[in-house]
Structures are given as structure tokens and as C-alpha cells.
Amino acid sequence: MPQRQYPVFVIPLEGQPRDAIATGNNAAWRCECKRELPLVGCTGALSGETEKTRIECPTCQRNYFVVPTNKNRGSVREVREIKPHSQAEKRL
């Protein structure tokens, strides 16, 4: 049986939600900067993003987190743009 793909939203820091596509605990979406290639990521913990689960656009450096449904690394609920961490926080 093929993997089921389903629509989810990308929630930007500013502006209107946009469409993304998910399958299992993975999602693909276009960055706010309109980068030609999609960003791809998998869900993390219900408590929020970590360094390993944060997705950074290589073109504009916006950051995203794929939010799970009901459990850590569960199926995709939505993709959220998140505020970038300061340089001091990145060093910790």
C-alpha cells in the first residue's frame, strides 16, 4: 500500500497560513522566501524544537519546526516558522 499524503498548514511568523504536504512524520513545504526547492523535515518532541529538529532554510535562514500530533515524533499536525535563536543560544 502506498504512503498516504495529506495536506497540513505552514504557519508563518507573519502573514497567512499556507499549504504543505505530509506523509507519516515527514513534511515538505516552500519557504517564505519562495526558494525553488522545498524544505523537508520530520516531527520532533511535543515540547518543541531542538537543534536537531529545527529546519533552517539555506537561502534565507528562516527556521521551522514540524509539529507532531499526540506524541513525540508522531504524525504531522502542522509546520511552524519559529524565531531564530541568538548566537549566544546557539553556542550553548
N, C-alpha and C positions, 0 to 999 in steps of 0.2 A: 504494500500500500504506500503511495507517495506521501511525503510530508505535507501536512495541511498548512497553508499560508493564510494569514488573516490580517486585516488592517488594524493598526494602532495609531495613536497620535504622537507627534513630536510637539512638546510643549516648550516654546522658546521663552527666554527671559523677558522679552518684549514682543508684542505682536500676537497674531492669531495662531492657534494650533494648526499643524499641517499633517499630512498623511505620511505614514511609514508602513513597512510591511514586516511581519514577524512570522517565525516558524519555531516552535518549541521555545527555547530560552534565548533565541537569537533574533536580532532585528537589523534592518537596513533602512537608511534614510538619507536624504540630501541635507547637507549643512545649510545654515542660514546664508552663507557666503555664495551659495549656488555652485560649489565645487562640482565638476562634471562627474566624478566617480562618487558612488555612495559611501557613507560611513557604515561600518558593520560592527556590532558589539553584542555581548551576551549579558544576561542579567547578573546582578550581584546579590548582596545581602539586603534584607528588608530594612536594616538600619541605615542604609545609604551607601554612597560610593566610597571606594578605597582607591589607592593609587593604581591597583591592578584592574579595577573595573571602570575607571574613568576613561572615556574615549575622547581624544583630542584631535580636532581637525588639523591635518598637516598644512593646510592652506592658510587658515585664519586663526588657529589656536583656540577656537571656541571649544568648550568642554561639554560632554554629555554623559548621562547615566541611563542605562536601560533598567527600568524599574520592574521588579518581579511581582507576580500576583501570588499572594497567600503564603509563600515560603521562600527561603533563601534559594537563589538560582532557579526559581520556578519559571513558569511561562511568562511571557512579556505582557505587562499591563500597559506601559507607555514608555516613551523616551523623553527625558527631560534635559534641557540645557541647564547647566549648573555654572555657578560663578567659579572662575579660575582661582586656584589657591595662590597666595602670595609667595614670593621667592623664599621667604623665611620658612613658611609652612612646608614647602617642597623639600627643604634641606633636612627637616626632622625625620 
